[in-house]
Amino acid sequence: MISESSSFVKGMVLGGAFCMLVTLLGHIKVGHGTKARDHEHHHIQAPDKEDVLNLSEGERMELSKSIRVYCIILVKPKDLGHWAAAKETWSKHCDKAEFYSSENVKVFDSVALNTKDMWVMMRKAYKITYERYKDEFSWFFLAYPTTFAIVENLKYFLLRKDPSQPFYIGHAVKSGDLEYVDGEGGIVLSIESLRRLSSVLEDPNKCPEQGGMIWKLAEDKQLAICLKYTGVFAENAEDSEGKDVFNTKSVGALIKEAMATHPQQVVDGCCSDMAITFSGLSPNHMHVMMYGVYRLRPYGHTYSDALAFLPPEGSDND
């Protein structure tokens, strides 16, 4: 009797494991009839500074005005400190920034999504964004409240990218067969990618709201699965030297790692000069970053960048 009971338990465990595997594979696999093809992960780089210098002044001015970035920041009431810091610092440099909250919060203006599920929040935020701003912006940057972004560097990175192409950019990570952009470093979609996402959001077989798994995937992975069905794949963003520009850690954490691995070249081993994001920051650290990036200047030094990305008219951009 004991032997039979033991065999039954083993059978249940093995059967459950097999079902979980089948469910996972069935969910990630691209369905028949889709135009998606095998896609080798590749890296895309910021433009070379020499290329920008070769542009005429009129071309530079036209380019600087044409790149408009809409920023989506996903927040919850527990994030009030980070929410306030993001509102007071880097988000002012977006052409337009809006906070999408899990619920209505009287302290700050936000778009209430009425759900605490991060994947549902992300879906709803993208859907609303596309409906409202598809004709106004070409690039869409999504961030968490612990992220600090240097929007001017983002615009520079996007300078020669065509938003009518399906770009899905950030810090790309591979998990099994799935490549996705890590949400901690921020996610950039072109208008074409957002258009494709908007269409697949309506298909519960390809992009279910609650997912179809025994265990739940993180929202950034869910996004990658939905985009994969439309032929949009994650791309890792780097500077002209091959360094990551979307960072999933804070400056302090990256410097500590560089001190351990590159003690003779801490700065070069740490971060790109054209970094776009850092993550995992406290509210106070966001204000320190704001000071260091935008306000601290050595007297007597002038900056002669070929391009200037000016804030929208009427903005209280620093």
N, C-alpha and C positions, 0 to 999 in steps of 0.2 A: 504493500500500500504506500509505504514511504517512497519507494522507488518510482511508482506511478506518479505520485504527487510531485516528486522532484522533476520528472520528465515534463510534466504539464507546465510547471513554472518556467523551465528552460525554454519550452516551446513558446510560451507567452512572451518572454523577453526577446527571443530571436525574432518572433513574428512582429512585435512592436518596433524593433529596430529596423526591420526590413520595410515596414510601412512608412516609417519616418524618412528613410532613404529615398523610397519611391516618390513620396510627396515632395521632398526637396528637389529632386531631379526634374520632376514633372513641372514644378513651378518655375524653375530657372530656365529650362529649355525653351528656346524660341520656337513658337508654333509653326506648323506647316502653312505655307502660303504667304509668309512674311517675306519682305525683300531684304531683311537683314542678312548679312553675310559674316563669315568669320573675319574678325577684325584684329589685326596685330596692334597691341598697345604701342602708341608712339608719343613722342615728346614734342611739344610746340614751344617755340622760343620767342622772347621779346624781340622787337626790331633792333637792328644794329644802329648805334648812334650815328655812324657815318652816313647811313642811308637817309636818316632824318635831316642831317645837315645839308645833304644834296638837294633837298626840296626847296622850292622857291618860298618866299615869305607868304605869298598868297595861298600856296598849297598847305603850308603849315597852319595858317589861320583857319582855313576851311576844315582841315582835319580835326583841329582842336575843338571846333564848334560842333562837328558832326557826331562825335562820340558822346552819347548821353546814357548815363547809367542810372537805372532805377534800383534802389536797395530795399530788400525785404529782410526785416529782422524778426525772427520768431521768439516770442517771449511768453513767460508765465508770471503770475503774481509774485512767486517766490524770487523772481529775478529783478525786483524793483531797483536794487542798488546798481546792478549792471545795466538795467534799462535806462536809468537816469544818466549813467556815465556815457553810454553809447549815444544817447540823445544829445548830450552836451559836447561831445567830442567828434569822432570821425564821421558820424552819419551826416553831419552838416555839409560834408564835402560831396555827397551824392547829389545828382541833379534833382532827385526827389527820393526821400526815404520815408518808409512807413513801417510801423510796428504792428505785427500781427499777433494778437494775444489769444491765449486759450479761453479767456473770459473777459468780460467788460471790467475795466479798471478805471475808477474815477480820477485817479491821480494824473494819468497820462492819456493823451489821445491815442487810440489804437483801433485796428479793425478786429472786432471780436469774432472769433471762429467757433466758440462754444464747444470745444472739445479739448481734452487734456492729452489725447493721443498724438504724439509728435508726427507720425506719418500722415494722419488725417489732417493735422494742422498744415503740414507742408503741401499736401494736395490742394486743400482749400485755398491756401495763400497763392499758389501758382495759378489756380483757376480764376480767382478774382483778379489777379494781376493781368492775366492775358485779356480778360473781358474788358478791363478798364483802360489798359495802357498799351495795347498791341499796336496802335497807330502813333504812339507818342515816343516810345523808347525802343532802342535796338538791342540793348544789353541789359541783363537782369542778374543782379548779384544777391544771393541769399546768404545770411550769416546768423549765427547764434549770438546771444548777448555777451558772451565772454570773448568774442572775437574783436580785434582791432584791425581796421583796414586803412590802407593808404590809397585812397581812391584815385589820386593822380597817377600813381604807378600802375594801377589797374587800367586806366585809360591809355597810358603809354603802351602797355602790353598789347592792348586791343587795337592799336593804331592801324595796322595793316591787315587786320582780320575782317572778313566780310560777314556781317551778321545775317545775310541771307543764306549762309551755309550753316549746317547743324553743329555748332560748337557746344561742348559740354566740358568745362575746363575747371581745373583746381589742382589739389594734391591727390593724384590718382593712386589707388591702392588695389591690390589683387587679393581676392578672397576665393580660393578654389578656382573655378572657371569664370567667376564674376569680377569684372573690373569696375570700380566705382570711384567717384570723387568723395573724399572724406569731408563730411559736413563741418567738422571742427575748423577746417581751414577756409571755409567759404566755398560756395558753388556758383559758377558763372554759366548762364545759358544765353545763347544768341536768340533773337526773335524767332528764327526758324526752328530751333530746338524747342522753344516754348510752345510754338504752334503745334508741333508734332506731339508734344506731351499733352497739350490740351485736348487733342483728338483722342488719344489713347486712354485718358482718364475716364472717358465715358464707357470704356469696354471692361466690364468686370472680369472677363476671362484672361485678359492680358495685364490689367492693372487694377487688381482688387483693392478696395478700400481697407479691408481688414486683413488682407493676405490669406493665403490658403495653406498655411503650414501648421504643424503641431507646435513649433516654437516660433517666436516672433522675430522678424528681421528688423534691424535698425532702419530708420527712415531714409538714410542716404543710400543704403543698399536697395531698398524698395524702389527708390527713384531710378537707380541704374537699371533695374530689371524692366521697369516701364519704358524707359528710353531705349533700351536694347531692342524692344519690339518694333520701334520706329526707325531703326537703323542709326541711332545716335549712340556714340560710345565715349567713354571717359578718356580725357587727354591730360597728360601731366604738363603743367606750366613751368617753364624754366627761363632763366635769364640767358644772355648770349654766351655765358661761360658754363651753362649746364646746371646751375644751382637752382634748387626749388625756390619759387617765389610765393607760393601759398604754404604757410607754415601751420602745423597743427599743435605747435607748442609755443610757449612764451619766449621772449628774447633771453630771459634769464636761464631758462631750461636749456636752450640751444647753446648758450655760452658755456654752461657747465659741461655739456657733452663735448664741446669743442676743446675745452681745457683738458679733458681726459683723453681724447683721441688725437688732437692736434695741438699739443702744448706750445709749440713754437709758432703756430699760426692760428691763434684763437679767433681773431676776427674773420680772416679768410675762410677758416674752417667752420665758422658758425653760420653766417647768413649772407644772403645776396644783398648787394647795394640797392637793388631794385625790388626788394621784398614788397609784397602786396598785403599779406595778412600775417598776424601772429594770434595765437589762441591761448585760452586758459588764463586770461588776465583777470585780476581783481579790479573793482572800480577805481581804486587809487592808482593802480598801475596804468590804467587807461589814461588817466589825467597826466601821469608822468610821460607816457608815450606821446601824448598830444604836445606837451611842452618840448620834448626832444625833437620831434619830427617837424613841427610847424612854427615854433616860437623861438627856440634858442638859435642865435646867429652870431658868428664871430665878427666883431667889428672890423671893418676895412676889407672884408672879403665880399666879392660880388658873385652872383650866380648868373651864368649866361646859357641856360638851357635853351635849346632851339625852339621848344614848344612851351606854351603856358596854357594850362587848363583852368579857365576862369569859372568861378561859381555862377549859378543861375542868378539872374537879376533879382535883387531884393533879398538875397540870401544873407544870413548872418555868419556865413562861412568865415573862418579865421584867416 
